[in-house]
């Protein structure tokens, strides 16, 4: 996962793009961090786990990323944390080109049988979190004519019975179009990436795990789409990308 971290596109120093990503310590987020570092980006990653962030930083350092990675421990649904992390990123790297709202999770999210005590954190992370990142990052993105990426889900287009997690992703789908309408006048792009089933730790605590869920794409394959979206030429705004594995019918 961490090979080929040395820049591959000739960028270096203050010319290298700067990407900020929430939920960057595992799964899709961690794979995005390593891929972007490999493309020469300077990257800031947030996460709740200091241990996972330390492992992320160590792997990146061992692969030659040097000082091109910043990590911030904190909550993607906490305004003070998000705004301070974005401010420190802009101060440290001098700019911000891409803001990727990736943090999200599912927690016993069935409205009939689930545990209501677990819902608040999920809803705040999945819905409030992306809005906070947009609020914090937009001033710097206006200056760079950059891009916002919101990681939603096929669950934000296709309901399943009683699925509160799906509701949160419907909210992200709506937020993406809302933000696009706002930011396009500023020259800032907005992309919603809505994956189907992706092989990540998301499945670890679900009945039967990944093996019982059906066909999957890898995090690496999904990151191919993310990178394609943020490397479109200026003036091109790719808005909605739904990415399923072959064999996923819903």
WOPE-V202874 format. One record per backbone hydrogen bond with DSSP energy under -1.0 kcal/mol. CO is the residue of the C=O (numbers start at 1). NH is the residue of the N-H. If there is no record, write none. Layout:
# WOPE-V202874
co->CO nh->NH
co->CO nh->NH
This chain:
# WOPE-V202874
co->12 nh->15
co->13 nh->16
co->17 nh->42
co->18 nh->97
co->18 nh->98
co->19 nh->44
co->20 nh->100
co->21 nh->46
co->26 nh->30
co->27 nh->31
co->28 nh->32
co->29 nh->33
co->30 nh->34
co->31 nh->35
co->32 nh->36
co->33 nh->37
co->34 nh->38
co->35 nh->39
co->36 nh->41
co->37 nh->40
co->42 nh->19
co->43 nh->70
co->44 nh->21
co->45 nh->72
co->46 nh->24
co->47 nh->74
co->49 nh->53
co->50 nh->54
co->51 nh->55
co->52 nh->56
co->53 nh->57
co->54 nh->58
co->55 nh->59
co->56 nh->60
co->57 nh->61
co->58 nh->62
co->59 nh->63
co->60 nh->65
co->61 nh->64
co->65 nh->68
co->68 nh->43
co->70 nh->45
co->72 nh->47
co->75 nh->78
co->78 nh->82
co->79 nh->83
co->80 nh->84
co->81 nh->85
co->82 nh->86
co->83 nh->87
co->84 nh->88
co->85 nh->89
co->86 nh->90
co->87 nh->91
co->88 nh->92
co->89 nh->93
co->90 nh->94
co->97 nh->147
co->98 nh->20
co->99 nh->149
co->100 nh->22
co->100 nh->102
co->101 nh->151
co->109 nh->164
co->110 nh->114
co->115 nh->118
co->116 nh->119
co->119 nh->123
co->120 nh->124
co->121 nh->125
co->122 nh->126
co->123 nh->127
co->124 nh->129
co->127 nh->131
co->128 nh->132
co->129 nh->133
co->130 nh->134
co->131 nh->135
co->132 nh->136
co->133 nh->137
co->134 nh->138
co->137 nh->141
co->138 nh->142
co->139 nh->143
co->140 nh->144
co->141 nh->145
co->141 nh->146
co->146 nh->189
co->147 nh->99
co->148 nh->191
co->149 nh->101
co->150 nh->193
co->153 nh->156
co->154 nh->157
co->154 nh->158
co->160 nh->163
co->162 nh->111
co->163 nh->167
co->164 nh->168
co->165 nh->169
co->166 nh->170
co->167 nh->171
co->168 nh->172
co->169 nh->173
co->170 nh->174
co->171 nh->175
co->172 nh->176
co->173 nh->177
co->174 nh->178
co->175 nh->179
co->176 nh->180
co->177 nh->181
co->178 nh->182
co->179 nh->183
co->180 nh->184
co->183 nh->186
co->183 nh->188
co->184 nh->187
co->189 nh->148
co->191 nh->150
co->192 nh->241
co->193 nh->152
co->194 nh->243
co->195 nh->154
co->197 nh->217
co->198 nh->200
co->200 nh->203
co->201 nh->204
co->203 nh->206
co->206 nh->209
co->210 nh->213
co->217 nh->199
co->218 nh->222
co->219 nh->223
co->220 nh->224
co->222 nh->226
co->223 nh->227
co->224 nh->228
co->225 nh->229
co->226 nh->230
co->227 nh->231
co->229 nh->232
co->233 nh->236
co->239 nh->192
co->241 nh->194
co->243 nh->196
co->245 nh->248
